[in-house]
Amino acid sequence: MRVRSSQSTRWLMQVNFLSYVQLTSSALPSLTDSKGSLVVVSSLLGRVPTSFSSPYSAAKFALDSFFSSLRRELDVQEVNVAITMCVLGLRDRASAAEGVRGITRVKATPGPKAALAVIRGGATRASGVFYPWRFHLLCLLRSWMPHSRAWFVRQELNITTPPAA
């Protein structure tokens, strides 16, 4: 198990959650006046947690919850600001590959294709974007069949358990 210091956990929360909240708080008055859009880039781990990702998943779950709540508040107030939540899988970056080496069998998706999905979602003011699309199904499984979801997640891990004694 990977152990993180409290300082690195605070840094993960700052980068992956609090910075989004601060930027949104600053931009919201202008977005309200212009009937603009917010495009939030998140991770599948903010919807479906896996092993060895607790601090990162917590930050991404918080991000998803904050923007879902904000979307509801703006809707109740009849404020025309679109919020597009983009849920992306593992992208083909060296830092991402290094972080999960030996832990998962998930194949990284091409960054340019993920970026195009994000741009399309923001341009159409979609409420959600999933790239690759199959992650939408996995997120639905999370609610409908939690035991099946756990099985799918375990299939992607590269961990062997010792035989029972």
DSSP file with accessible surface (Angstrom, degrees, kcal/mol):
  #  RESIDUE AA STRUCTURE BP1 BP2  ACC     N-H-->O    O-->H-N    N-H-->O    O-->H-N    TCO  KAPPA ALPHA  PHI   PSI    X-CA   Y-CA   Z-CA
    1    1 A M              0   0  192      0, 0.0     2,-0.5     0, 0.0    50,-0.0   0.000 360.0 360.0 360.0 138.8    0.0    0.0    0.0
    2    2 A R        -     0   0  117      2,-0.0     2,-0.5     1,-0.0    50,-0.1  -0.716 360.0-152.9 -86.3 128.8    1.2    3.4   -0.8
    3    3 A V        -     0   0  133     -2,-0.5     2,-0.4    49,-0.0    -1,-0.0  -0.871   8.2-161.7-104.7 131.6    1.4    5.8    2.1
    4    4 A R        -     0   0  109     -2,-0.5     2,-0.1     3,-0.0    -2,-0.0  -0.886  18.1-120.7-111.5 146.5    1.0    9.5    1.6
    5    5 A S     >  -     0   0   67     -2,-0.4     4,-2.0     1,-0.1     5,-0.2  -0.364  27.3-113.3 -77.0 161.0    2.0   12.2    4.0
    6    6 A S  H  > S+     0   0   81      1,-0.2     4,-2.4     2,-0.2     5,-0.2   0.853 117.9  57.7 -64.5 -29.2   -0.6   14.7    5.2
    7    7 A Q  H  > S+     0   0  142      2,-0.2     4,-2.2     1,-0.2    -1,-0.2   0.925 106.7  45.9 -67.3 -43.2    1.2   17.4    3.3
    8    8 A S  H  > S+     0   0   35      2,-0.2     4,-2.4     1,-0.2    -1,-0.2   0.878 111.7  52.9 -68.9 -32.5    0.9   15.5   -0.1
    9    9 A T  H  X S+     0   0   47     -4,-2.0     4,-2.2     2,-0.2    -2,-0.2   0.923 109.3  48.9 -66.5 -42.1   -2.8   14.8    0.7
   10   10 A R  H  X S+     0   0  157     -4,-2.4     4,-2.5     2,-0.2    -2,-0.2   0.911 110.6  51.5 -61.8 -40.2   -3.3   18.6    1.3
   11   11 A W  H  X S+     0   0  159     -4,-2.2     4,-2.8     1,-0.2     5,-0.3   0.923 108.3  51.3 -63.4 -43.4   -1.5   19.3   -2.0
   12   12 A L  H  X S+     0   0   16     -4,-2.4     4,-2.7     1,-0.2    -1,-0.2   0.911 111.7  47.2 -59.9 -43.0   -3.8   16.9   -3.8
   13   13 A M  H  X>S+     0   0   56     -4,-2.2     5,-2.4     2,-0.2     4,-1.4   0.905 112.5  50.3 -65.2 -40.0   -6.9   18.5   -2.4
   14   14 A Q  I  <>S+     0   0   77     -4,-2.5     5,-2.2     3,-0.2     6,-0.2   0.951 118.9  36.0 -63.0 -48.6   -5.5   22.0   -3.2
   15   15 A V  I  <5S+     0   0   58     -4,-2.8    -2,-0.2     1,-0.2    -1,-0.2   0.918 125.1  37.9 -72.2 -44.1   -4.8   21.1   -6.8
   16   16 A N  I  <5S+     0   0   20     -4,-2.7    -1,-0.2    -5,-0.3    -2,-0.2   0.486 135.6   3.3 -94.4  -3.5   -7.7   18.8   -7.6
   17   17 A F  I >X5S+     0   0   35     -4,-1.4     4,-1.8    -5,-0.2     3,-0.5   0.446 121.2  50.9-140.9 -62.2  -10.5   20.5   -5.7
   18   18 A L  I 3><S+     0   0   69     -5,-2.4     4,-2.7     1,-0.3     5,-0.2   0.857 107.0  56.3 -61.4 -35.1   -9.9   23.8   -3.9
   19   19 A S  H 3><S+     0   0   35     -5,-2.2     4,-2.5    -6,-0.3    -1,-0.3   0.904 107.3  50.3 -64.0 -37.2   -8.3   25.5   -7.0
   20   20 A Y  H <> S+     0   0   60     -3,-0.5     4,-2.5    -6,-0.2    -1,-0.2   0.910 110.9  48.9 -64.1 -43.3  -11.5   24.7   -9.0
   21   21 A V  H  X S+     0   0   30     -4,-1.8     4,-2.6     2,-0.2    -2,-0.2   0.930 112.4  48.1 -64.0 -44.2  -13.7   26.2   -6.2
   22   22 A Q  H  X S+     0   0  109     -4,-2.7     4,-1.9     2,-0.2    -2,-0.2   0.930 113.5  46.4 -63.8 -45.1  -11.5   29.4   -6.0
   23   23 A L  H  X S+     0   0  124     -4,-2.5     4,-2.3    -5,-0.2    -1,-0.2   0.914 113.4  49.4 -64.3 -40.6  -11.5   29.9   -9.8
   24   24 A T  H  X S+     0   0    8     -4,-2.5     4,-2.4     1,-0.2    -2,-0.2   0.918 108.2  53.2 -65.3 -42.7  -15.2   29.3  -10.1
   25   25 A S  H  < S+     0   0   76     -4,-2.6    -1,-0.2     1,-0.2    -2,-0.2   0.892 113.2  44.5 -59.6 -39.1  -16.0   31.7   -7.2
   26   26 A S  H  < S+     0   0   98     -4,-1.9     4,-0.4    -5,-0.2    -1,-0.2   0.873 119.6  40.2 -72.5 -37.0  -14.0   34.4   -9.0
   27   27 A A  H  X S+     0   0   39     -4,-2.3     4,-2.5     1,-0.2     3,-0.3   0.696  91.6  86.3 -87.5 -18.9  -15.5   33.7  -12.5
   28   28 A L  H  X S+     0   0   37     -4,-2.4     4,-2.7     1,-0.2     5,-0.2   0.863  85.1  53.6 -58.7 -42.0  -19.1   33.1  -11.6
   29   29 A P  H  > S+     0   0   77      0, 0.0     4,-2.1     0, 0.0    -1,-0.2   0.945 113.9  43.0 -58.5 -42.5  -20.3   36.8  -11.6
   30   30 A S  H  > S+     0   0   82     -4,-0.4     4,-2.1    -3,-0.3    -2,-0.2   0.898 114.1  50.7 -68.2 -40.0  -18.9   37.2  -15.2
   31   31 A L  H  X>S+     0   0   27     -4,-2.5     5,-2.5     2,-0.2     4,-0.8   0.876 109.0  52.0 -65.5 -36.2  -20.3   33.9  -16.3
   32   32 A T  H ><5S+     0   0   54     -4,-2.7     3,-0.6    -5,-0.2    48,-0.2   0.935 111.2  46.7 -64.6 -45.8  -23.7   34.8  -14.9
   33   33 A D  H 3<5S+     0   0  141     -4,-2.1    -2,-0.2     1,-0.2    -1,-0.2   0.875 120.4  38.2 -63.7 -37.6  -23.7   38.1  -16.8
   34   34 A S  H 3<5S-     0   0   81     -4,-2.1    -1,-0.2    -5,-0.2    -2,-0.2   0.414 105.0-123.0 -95.5   0.7  -22.6   36.5  -20.1
   35   35 A K  T <<5 +     0   0  128     -4,-0.8    -3,-0.2    -3,-0.6    47,-0.1   0.927  57.8 167.9  54.1  48.2  -24.6   33.2  -19.7
   36   36 A G      < -     0   0   14     -5,-2.5    46,-1.9    -6,-0.1     2,-0.4   0.101  30.6-111.3 -83.8-166.7  -21.3   31.4  -20.0
   37   37 A S  E     -a   82   0A  42     44,-0.2     2,-0.4     2,-0.0    46,-0.2  -0.969   9.0-150.6-133.2 145.7  -20.2   27.9  -19.4
   38   38 A L  E     -a   83   0A  24     44,-3.3    46,-3.1    -2,-0.4     2,-0.6  -0.961  10.0-163.1-111.6 132.6  -17.9   26.1  -17.0
   39   39 A V  E     -a   84   0A  63     -2,-0.4     2,-0.6    44,-0.2    46,-0.2  -0.974   7.3-166.3-117.0 116.4  -16.1   23.0  -18.2
   40   40 A V  E     -a   85   0A   3     44,-3.2    46,-3.4    -2,-0.6     2,-0.7  -0.917   7.1-153.6-107.9 119.8  -14.8   20.9  -15.3
   41   41 A V  E     +a   86   0A  45     -2,-0.6     2,-0.2    44,-0.2    46,-0.2  -0.848  30.1 156.2 -97.2 116.8  -12.2   18.2  -16.2
   42   42 A S  E     -a   87   0A   4     44,-3.5    46,-1.2    -2,-0.7     2,-0.3  -0.437  33.3-105.5-123.6-162.0  -12.4   15.4  -13.6
   43   43 A S  E >   -a   88   0A  12     44,-0.2     3,-2.1    -2,-0.2     4,-0.2  -0.919  22.5-116.9-133.2 155.2  -11.5   11.7  -13.5
   44   44 A L  G >> S+     0   0   23     44,-2.2     4,-3.0    -2,-0.3     3,-2.3   0.847 113.7  68.7 -57.5 -31.1  -13.2    8.4  -13.4
   45   45 A L  G 34 S+     0   0   39     43,-0.3    -1,-0.3     1,-0.3    16,-0.2   0.649  89.0  64.1 -68.1 -10.4  -11.7    8.0  -10.0
   46   46 A G  G <4 S+     0   0    1     -3,-2.1    -1,-0.3    14,-0.2    -2,-0.2   0.512 116.2  28.2 -84.8  -6.8  -14.1   10.8   -8.8
   47   47 A R  T <4 S+     0   0   47     -3,-2.3    -2,-0.2    -4,-0.2    -3,-0.1   0.656 132.6  28.9-116.5 -37.9  -17.0    8.5   -9.7
   48   48 A V  S  < S-     0   0    2     -4,-3.0    -1,-0.2   105,-0.0    -2,-0.1  -0.892  78.7-151.6-130.9  98.9  -15.6    5.0   -9.2
   49   49 A P        -     0   0   54      0, 0.0     2,-0.3     0, 0.0    -3,-0.1  -0.357  13.2-169.3 -72.3 151.5  -12.8    4.7   -6.6
   50   50 A T    >   -     0   0   46     -5,-0.1     3,-0.9     1,-0.1     7,-0.1  -0.819  34.7 -70.9-128.2 175.3  -10.2    2.1   -6.9
   51   51 A S  T 3  S+     0   0   60     -2,-0.3    -1,-0.1     1,-0.2    52,-0.0  -0.292 113.1  20.5 -64.4 150.2   -7.5    0.8   -4.6
   52   52 A F  T 3  S+     0   0   77      1,-0.1    -1,-0.2   -50,-0.1    51,-0.0   0.713 103.3  87.8  66.6  24.0   -4.5    3.0   -4.0
   53   53 A S    <>  +     0   0   11     -3,-0.9     4,-3.4     2,-0.1     5,-0.3   0.156  42.2 128.8-133.9  21.3   -6.2    6.2   -5.0
   54   54 A S  H  > S+     0   0   86      1,-0.2     4,-2.6     2,-0.2     5,-0.2   0.889  76.3  39.7 -53.8 -55.5   -7.9    7.4   -1.8
   55   55 A P  H  > S+     0   0   26      0, 0.0     4,-2.1     0, 0.0    -1,-0.2   0.939 120.5  45.3 -63.1 -42.7   -6.6   11.0   -1.6
   56   56 A Y  H  > S+     0   0   56      2,-0.2     4,-2.3     1,-0.2    -2,-0.2   0.939 114.5  48.2 -64.2 -46.1   -7.0   11.6   -5.3
   57   57 A S  H  X S+     0   0    5     -4,-3.4     4,-2.9     1,-0.2     5,-0.2   0.901 109.4  53.7 -61.0 -41.2  -10.4   10.0   -5.4
   58   58 A A  H  X S+     0   0   53     -4,-2.6     4,-2.3    -5,-0.3    -1,-0.2   0.922 109.6  47.7 -60.6 -43.1  -11.6   12.0   -2.4
   59   59 A A  H  X S+     0   0    0     -4,-2.1     4,-2.1     1,-0.2    -1,-0.2   0.916 114.3  46.2 -64.6 -41.4  -10.6   15.2   -4.2
   60   60 A K  H  X S+     0   0    8     -4,-2.3     4,-2.4     2,-0.2    -2,-0.2   0.859 110.6  52.0 -73.1 -34.2  -12.3   14.2   -7.4
   61   61 A F  H  X S+     0   0   50     -4,-2.9     4,-2.6     2,-0.2    -1,-0.2   0.917 110.5  49.9 -63.0 -42.5  -15.5   13.1   -5.5
   62   62 A A  H  X S+     0   0   28     -4,-2.3     4,-2.9    -5,-0.2    -2,-0.2   0.912 109.7  51.4 -61.6 -41.4  -15.5   16.5   -3.8
   63   63 A L  H  X S+     0   0    0     -4,-2.1     4,-2.4     2,-0.2     5,-0.3   0.945 111.1  46.8 -60.3 -47.7  -15.2   18.2   -7.2
   64   64 A D  H  X S+     0   0   24     -4,-2.4     4,-2.2     1,-0.2    -2,-0.2   0.920 114.4  47.5 -62.1 -44.0  -18.1   16.2   -8.6
   65   65 A S  H  X S+     0   0   67     -4,-2.6     4,-2.4     2,-0.2     5,-0.2   0.914 111.2  50.7 -64.9 -44.0  -20.2   17.0   -5.5
   66   66 A F  H  X S+     0   0   59     -4,-2.9     4,-2.7     1,-0.2    -2,-0.2   0.953 114.7  41.9 -60.4 -49.7  -19.4   20.7   -5.5
   67   67 A F  H  X S+     0   0    1     -4,-2.4     4,-2.4     2,-0.2    -1,-0.2   0.844 112.8  53.4 -73.7 -28.6  -20.2   21.2   -9.2
   68   68 A S  H  X S+     0   0   35     -4,-2.2     4,-1.9    -5,-0.3    -1,-0.2   0.926 112.8  45.1 -66.1 -42.6  -23.4   19.0   -9.0
   69   69 A S  H  X S+     0   0   64     -4,-2.4     4,-2.5     2,-0.2    -2,-0.2   0.916 112.7  50.5 -65.5 -43.7  -24.6   21.1   -6.1
   70   70 A L  H  X S+     0   0   14     -4,-2.7     4,-2.8     1,-0.2     5,-0.3   0.916 107.6  54.0 -61.6 -41.0  -23.7   24.4   -7.8
   71   71 A R  H  X S+     0   0   48     -4,-2.4     4,-2.1     1,-0.2    -1,-0.2   0.924 110.5  46.7 -58.7 -43.5  -25.5   23.2  -11.0
   72   72 A R  H  X S+     0   0  140     -4,-1.9     4,-2.5     2,-0.2    -2,-0.2   0.915 111.9  50.4 -65.4 -42.8  -28.7   22.6   -8.8
   73   73 A E  H  X S+     0   0  107     -4,-2.5     4,-1.9     2,-0.2    -2,-0.2   0.924 112.0  46.9 -62.0 -44.2  -28.3   26.0   -7.1
   74   74 A L  H  <>S+     0   0   10     -4,-2.8     5,-3.1     1,-0.2    -1,-0.2   0.893 111.8  51.8 -65.7 -37.5  -28.0   27.9  -10.4
   75   75 A D  H ><5S+     0   0  115     -4,-2.1     3,-1.4    -5,-0.3    -2,-0.2   0.926 109.0  49.3 -64.2 -44.7  -30.9   26.0  -11.8
   76   76 A V  H 3<5S+     0   0  120     -4,-2.5    -1,-0.2     1,-0.3    -2,-0.2   0.877 113.7  46.6 -62.8 -36.1  -33.1   26.9   -8.8
   77   77 A Q  T 3<5S-     0   0  127     -4,-1.9    -1,-0.3    -5,-0.2    -2,-0.2   0.412 112.8-122.8 -85.0   1.3  -32.1   30.5   -9.2
   78   78 A E  T < 5 +     0   0  177     -3,-1.4     2,-0.5     1,-0.2    -3,-0.2   0.868  54.3 159.3  56.0  42.0  -32.7   30.3  -13.0
   79   79 A V      < -     0   0   33     -5,-3.1     2,-1.7    -6,-0.1    -1,-0.2  -0.838  40.0-137.6 -94.7 126.5  -29.2   31.4  -13.7
   80   80 A N        +     0   0   87     -2,-0.5     2,-0.5   -48,-0.2    -5,-0.1  -0.522  55.1 129.6 -90.2  71.4  -28.2   30.4  -17.2
   81   81 A V        -     0   0   13     -2,-1.7     2,-0.3   -10,-0.1   -44,-0.2  -0.992  48.6-142.6-122.5 120.2  -24.6   29.1  -16.6
   82   82 A A  E     -a   37   0A  13    -46,-1.9   -44,-3.3    -2,-0.5     2,-0.5  -0.632   9.8-161.3 -83.1 140.0  -23.9   25.7  -18.1
   83   83 A I  E     -a   38   0A   5     -2,-0.3     2,-0.6   -46,-0.2   -44,-0.2  -0.980   3.7-167.6-122.2 117.1  -21.6   23.3  -16.1
   84   84 A T  E     -a   39   0A   0    -46,-3.1   -44,-3.2    -2,-0.5     2,-0.7  -0.926   5.8-158.4-106.1 116.0  -20.1   20.4  -18.1
   85   85 A M  E     -ab  40 128A   3     42,-2.2    44,-2.4    -2,-0.6     2,-0.6  -0.868   8.2-160.3 -95.6 116.2  -18.5   17.7  -16.0
   86   86 A C  E     -ab  41 129A   0    -46,-3.4   -44,-3.5    -2,-0.7     2,-0.7  -0.883   3.1-163.4-102.0 119.5  -16.0   15.8  -18.0
   87   87 A V  E     -ab  42 130A   1     42,-3.5    44,-2.5    -2,-0.6     2,-0.3  -0.916  16.9-177.7-105.4 110.2  -15.1   12.3  -16.6
   88   88 A L  E     -ab  43 131A   5    -46,-1.2   -44,-2.2    -2,-0.7   -43,-0.3  -0.803  16.4-140.5-111.7 151.9  -11.9   11.1  -18.2
   89   89 A G        -     0   0    7     42,-1.6     2,-0.2    -2,-0.3    -1,-0.1  -0.127  56.8 -42.7 -90.2-166.0   -9.9    7.9  -17.9
   90   90 A L        -     0   0   41     17,-0.2    19,-3.1    -2,-0.1     2,-0.3  -0.408  64.1-149.1 -63.3 125.5   -6.2    7.4  -17.7
   91   91 A R  B     -c  109   0B  55     17,-0.3     2,-2.4    -2,-0.2     6,-0.1  -0.673  25.0-102.3-100.2 159.1   -4.5    9.6  -20.4
   92   92 A D  S    S+     0   0   91     17,-1.9     2,-0.4    -2,-0.3    19,-0.2  -0.336  71.9 131.5 -81.9  63.4   -1.4    8.8  -22.2
   93   93 A R     >  -     0   0  116     -2,-2.4     4,-2.5     1,-0.1     5,-0.2  -0.876  63.1-126.7-111.2 148.1    1.0   11.1  -20.2
   94   94 A A  H  > S+     0   0   87     -2,-0.4     4,-2.4     1,-0.2     5,-0.2   0.904 110.1  52.0 -60.8 -40.9    4.3    9.9  -18.9
   95   95 A S  H  > S+     0   0   81      1,-0.2     4,-1.9     2,-0.2    -1,-0.2   0.891 110.9  47.5 -66.1 -37.3    3.4   11.1  -15.3
   96   96 A A  H  > S+     0   0   17      2,-0.2     4,-1.2     1,-0.2    -1,-0.2   0.928 112.1  49.4 -67.9 -43.4    0.1    9.2  -15.3
   97   97 A A  H  X S+     0   0   46     -4,-2.5     4,-0.7     1,-0.2     3,-0.4   0.905 111.2  49.6 -63.1 -40.1    1.7    6.0  -16.7
   98   98 A E  H >< S+     0   0  114     -4,-2.4     3,-0.6     1,-0.2    -1,-0.2   0.901 106.8  56.2 -65.6 -38.3    4.5    6.2  -14.0
   99   99 A G  H 3< S+     0   0   34     -4,-1.9    -1,-0.2     1,-0.2    -2,-0.2   0.763 117.5  32.4 -67.1 -25.8    1.9    6.7  -11.2
  100  100 A V  H >X S+     0   0   45     -4,-1.2     3,-2.4    -3,-0.4     4,-1.4   0.344  81.4 138.0-114.7   6.5    0.0    3.5  -12.1
  101  101 A R  T << S+     0   0  157     -4,-0.7     4,-0.1    -3,-0.6    -3,-0.0  -0.288  81.4   6.1 -57.5 128.6    2.8    1.3  -13.4
  102  102 A G  T 34 S+     0   0   50      2,-0.3    -1,-0.3     1,-0.1     3,-0.1   0.374 119.3  78.1  81.6  -5.2    2.4   -2.2  -12.0
  103  103 A I  T <4 S+     0   0   26     -3,-2.4    55,-3.3     1,-0.2     2,-0.3   0.795  93.4  29.1-103.0 -37.8   -1.0   -1.4  -10.4
  104  104 A T  B  <  -D  157   0C  35     -4,-1.4    -2,-0.3    53,-0.3    53,-0.2  -0.889  48.3-152.7-129.3 157.0   -3.5   -1.5  -13.3
  105  105 A R        +     0   0  132     51,-3.0    52,-0.1    -2,-0.3     2,-0.1   0.329  58.4 127.2-101.7   1.8   -4.0   -3.1  -16.6
  106  106 A V        -     0   0   44     50,-0.5     2,-0.4     1,-0.1    -2,-0.1  -0.372  58.5-130.8 -62.6 134.5   -6.1   -0.2  -17.9
  107  107 A K        -     0   0  171     -2,-0.1   -17,-0.2     1,-0.1     2,-0.1  -0.707  22.7-114.8 -88.5 138.1   -4.8    1.2  -21.2
  108  108 A A        -     0   0   48     -2,-0.4   -17,-0.3   -17,-0.1    -1,-0.1  -0.393  26.1-131.8 -70.4 146.4   -4.2    4.9  -21.5
  109  109 A T  B     -c   91   0B  14    -19,-3.1   -17,-1.9    22,-0.1     2,-0.1  -0.726  32.7 -90.5 -98.7 151.3   -6.4    6.8  -23.9
  110  110 A P     >  -     0   0   51      0, 0.0     4,-1.9     0, 0.0     3,-0.2  -0.390  29.2-140.5 -63.7 129.4   -5.0    9.3  -26.4
  111  111 A G  H  > S+     0   0   21      1,-0.2     4,-2.8     2,-0.2     5,-0.2   0.893  98.3  54.9 -57.8 -44.9   -4.8   12.8  -25.0
  112  112 A P  H  > S+     0   0  104      0, 0.0     4,-2.2     0, 0.0    -1,-0.2   0.896 108.6  48.7 -60.8 -36.3   -5.9   14.6  -28.2
  113  113 A K  H  > S+     0   0  127      2,-0.2     4,-2.0     1,-0.2    -2,-0.2   0.896 111.6  49.2 -70.3 -37.8   -9.1   12.5  -28.4
  114  114 A A  H  X S+     0   0    1     -4,-1.9     4,-2.1     2,-0.2    -1,-0.2   0.922 110.3  51.7 -64.5 -41.4   -9.9   13.2  -24.8
  115  115 A A  H  X S+     0   0   48     -4,-2.8     4,-2.6     1,-0.2    -2,-0.2   0.907 107.7  52.0 -62.6 -40.0   -9.4   16.9  -25.4
  116  116 A L  H  X S+     0   0   78     -4,-2.2     4,-2.7     1,-0.2    -1,-0.2   0.912 108.0  51.4 -63.5 -40.3  -11.7   16.8  -28.4
  117  117 A A  H  X S+     0   0   18     -4,-2.0     4,-2.3     2,-0.2    -1,-0.2   0.910 110.5  49.4 -62.9 -39.7  -14.4   15.2  -26.3
  118  118 A V  H  X S+     0   0   22     -4,-2.1     4,-2.4     2,-0.2    -2,-0.2   0.936 111.7  48.2 -64.3 -45.5  -14.0   17.9  -23.6
  119  119 A I  H  X S+     0   0  112     -4,-2.6     4,-2.7     1,-0.2     5,-0.2   0.930 111.9  49.2 -63.1 -44.0  -14.3   20.7  -26.3
  120  120 A R  H  X S+     0   0  158     -4,-2.7     4,-2.0     1,-0.2     6,-0.2   0.912 111.1  50.2 -61.4 -44.2  -17.4   19.1  -27.8
  121  121 A G  H  <>S+     0   0    4     -4,-2.3     5,-2.3    -5,-0.2     4,-0.4   0.922 113.5  44.7 -61.4 -44.1  -19.0   18.8  -24.4
  122  122 A G  H ><5S+     0   0   13     -4,-2.4     3,-0.9     1,-0.2    -2,-0.2   0.906 112.0  52.0 -66.9 -40.5  -18.3   22.4  -23.5
  123  123 A A  H 3<5S+     0   0   82     -4,-2.7    -1,-0.2     1,-0.2    -2,-0.2   0.852 114.6  42.1 -66.4 -33.4  -19.4   23.7  -26.9
  124  124 A T  T 3<5S-     0   0  102     -4,-2.0    -1,-0.2    -5,-0.2    -2,-0.2   0.426 107.9-125.1 -92.8   0.6  -22.7   21.9  -26.7
  125  125 A R  T < 5 +     0   0   89     -3,-0.9    -3,-0.2    -4,-0.4   -42,-0.2   0.832  45.4 176.5  58.6  35.8  -23.2   22.8  -23.1
  126  126 A A      < -     0   0   29     -5,-2.3    -1,-0.2    -6,-0.2     3,-0.1  -0.373  34.6-135.3 -66.8 148.2  -23.6   19.1  -22.2
  127  127 A S  S    S+     0   0   81      1,-0.2   -42,-2.2   -43,-0.2     2,-0.3   0.811  84.6  15.7 -77.1 -26.3  -24.1   18.3  -18.5
  128  128 A G  E     -b   85   0A  30    -44,-0.2     2,-0.4    -7,-0.1   -42,-0.2  -1.000  56.6-168.7-150.1 147.7  -21.6   15.4  -18.7
  129  129 A V  E     -b   86   0A  19    -44,-2.4   -42,-3.5    -2,-0.3     2,-0.5  -0.999   7.4-166.8-133.2 133.5  -18.9   14.0  -20.9
  130  130 A F  E     -b   87   0A  36     -2,-0.4   -42,-0.2   -44,-0.2     6,-0.1  -0.990  14.2-143.5-122.3 125.2  -17.4   10.6  -20.5
  131  131 A Y  E    S+b   88   0A  46    -44,-2.5   -42,-1.6    -2,-0.5     2,-0.1  -0.981  91.6  26.7-135.7 126.1  -14.2    9.6  -22.3
  132  132 A P  S >  S-     0   0   11      0, 0.0     3,-2.0     0, 0.0     4,-0.3   0.655  95.8-133.5 -64.1 159.6  -13.9    6.9  -23.3
  133  133 A W  T >> S+     0   0  182      1,-0.3     3,-2.0     2,-0.2     4,-0.6   0.760  97.5  73.2 -58.8 -29.1  -17.7    6.5  -23.5
  134  134 A R  H 3> S+     0   0  121      1,-0.3     4,-1.6     2,-0.2     3,-0.3   0.746  82.6  71.8 -62.5 -18.6  -17.7    3.0  -21.8
  135  135 A F  H <> S+     0   0   17     -3,-2.0     4,-2.4     1,-0.2    -1,-0.3   0.785  86.9  63.9 -67.3 -25.0  -16.9    4.8  -18.5
  136  136 A H  H <> S+     0   0   84     -3,-2.0     4,-2.0    -4,-0.3    -1,-0.2   0.926 102.5  49.0 -62.6 -41.0  -20.5    6.1  -18.5
  137  137 A L  H  X S+     0   0   92     -4,-0.6     4,-2.4    -3,-0.3    -2,-0.2   0.912 109.4  51.7 -63.3 -41.8  -21.6    2.5  -18.2
  138  138 A L  H  X S+     0   0   29     -4,-1.6     4,-1.4     1,-0.2    -1,-0.2   0.906 108.8  51.0 -63.2 -39.2  -19.2    1.9  -15.4
  139  139 A C  H  X S+     0   0   12     -4,-2.4     4,-0.8     1,-0.2    -1,-0.2   0.874 109.2  50.7 -66.7 -36.3  -20.5    4.9  -13.5
  140  140 A L  H >X S+     0   0   54     -4,-2.0     4,-2.3     1,-0.2     3,-0.7   0.903 106.1  55.7 -66.0 -39.3  -24.1    3.7  -14.0
  141  141 A L  H 3X S+     0   0   27     -4,-2.4     4,-2.5     1,-0.2     8,-0.3   0.834  95.3  68.5 -60.3 -32.4  -23.1    0.3  -12.6
  142  142 A R  H 3< S+     0   0   87     -4,-1.4    -1,-0.2     1,-0.2    -2,-0.2   0.892 111.5  30.5 -55.2 -41.0  -21.8    2.1   -9.5
  143  143 A S  H << S+     0   0   90     -4,-0.8    -1,-0.2    -3,-0.7    -2,-0.2   0.879 126.3  40.9 -86.0 -40.8  -25.3    2.9   -8.5
  144  144 A W  H  < S+     0   0  178     -4,-2.3    -3,-0.2     1,-0.2    -2,-0.2   0.880 131.0  12.7 -79.8 -42.7  -27.2    0.0   -9.9
  145  145 A M     X  +     0   0   87     -4,-2.5     4,-2.3    -5,-0.2     3,-0.3  -0.650  61.3 174.3-139.2  79.3  -25.0   -3.0   -9.1
  146  146 A P  H  > S+     0   0   64      0, 0.0     4,-2.1     0, 0.0     5,-0.1   0.845  81.8  53.0 -60.9 -32.4  -22.3   -2.2   -6.7
  147  147 A H  H  > S+     0   0  165      2,-0.2     4,-1.7     1,-0.2     5,-0.1   0.906 109.6  48.2 -70.7 -38.4  -21.0   -5.8   -6.4
  148  148 A S  H  > S+     0   0   49     -3,-0.3     4,-2.4     2,-0.2    -1,-0.2   0.901 109.6  54.1 -64.9 -39.9  -20.7   -6.1  -10.2
  149  149 A R  H  X S+     0   0   54     -4,-2.3     4,-2.6    -8,-0.3     5,-0.2   0.928 105.6  52.5 -60.4 -43.0  -18.8   -2.8  -10.2
  150  150 A A  H  X S+     0   0   27     -4,-2.1     4,-2.5     1,-0.2    -1,-0.2   0.904 108.2  51.6 -60.8 -38.7  -16.4   -4.1   -7.6
  151  151 A W  H  X S+     0   0  126     -4,-1.7     4,-1.7     2,-0.2    -1,-0.2   0.937 110.0  48.6 -63.2 -45.5  -15.7   -7.1   -9.8
  152  152 A F  H  X S+     0   0   93     -4,-2.4     4,-0.8     1,-0.2    -2,-0.2   0.912 111.7  49.6 -61.4 -42.3  -15.0   -4.9  -12.9
  153  153 A V  H >X S+     0   0   20     -4,-2.6     3,-1.1     1,-0.2     4,-0.7   0.936 108.8  52.1 -63.4 -44.5  -12.7   -2.7  -10.9
  154  154 A R  H >< S+     0   0  141     -4,-2.5     3,-0.8     1,-0.3     5,-0.3   0.847 101.7  61.6 -61.3 -31.8  -10.8   -5.8   -9.5
  155  155 A Q  H 3< S+     0   0   78     -4,-1.7    -1,-0.3     1,-0.2    -2,-0.2   0.787 103.1  50.8 -65.9 -24.9  -10.3   -7.1  -13.1
  156  156 A E  H << S+     0   0   85     -3,-1.1   -51,-3.0    -4,-0.8   -50,-0.5   0.604  92.3  93.6 -87.9 -14.3   -8.3   -4.0  -13.9
  157  157 A L  B <<  -D  104   0C  21     -3,-0.8     2,-0.5    -4,-0.7   -53,-0.3  -0.566  66.8-146.4 -81.4 147.8   -6.0   -4.2  -11.0
  158  158 A N        +     0   0   78    -55,-3.3     2,-0.4    -2,-0.2   -54,-0.1  -0.453  57.5 121.3-107.7  55.6   -2.7   -6.0  -11.3
  159  159 A I        -     0   0   80     -2,-0.5     2,-0.4    -5,-0.3    -2,-0.1  -0.974  46.2-156.4-125.3 132.6   -2.6   -7.4   -7.8
  160  160 A T        -     0   0  132     -2,-0.4    -2,-0.1     0, 0.0     0, 0.0  -0.883  11.9-144.3-106.5 139.5   -2.4  -11.1   -6.8
  161  161 A T        -     0   0  119     -2,-0.4     3,-0.1     1,-0.0    -2,-0.0  -0.822  25.1-108.5-100.0 143.0   -3.6  -12.2   -3.5
  162  162 A P        -     0   0  110      0, 0.0     3,-0.1     0, 0.0    -1,-0.0  -0.362  44.2 -95.9 -66.5 147.4   -1.8  -14.9   -1.6
  163  163 A P        -     0   0  124      0, 0.0     2,-0.1     0, 0.0     0, 0.0  -0.325  45.8 -98.8 -63.0 148.0   -3.7  -18.2   -1.4
  164  164 A A              0   0  103      1,-0.1    -3,-0.0    -3,-0.1     0, 0.0  -0.401 360.0 360.0 -68.0 142.7   -5.7  -18.8    1.7
  165  165 A A              0   0  151     -2,-0.1    -1,-0.1    -3,-0.1     0, 0.0  -0.264 360.0 360.0 -80.0 360.0   -4.0  -20.9    4.3
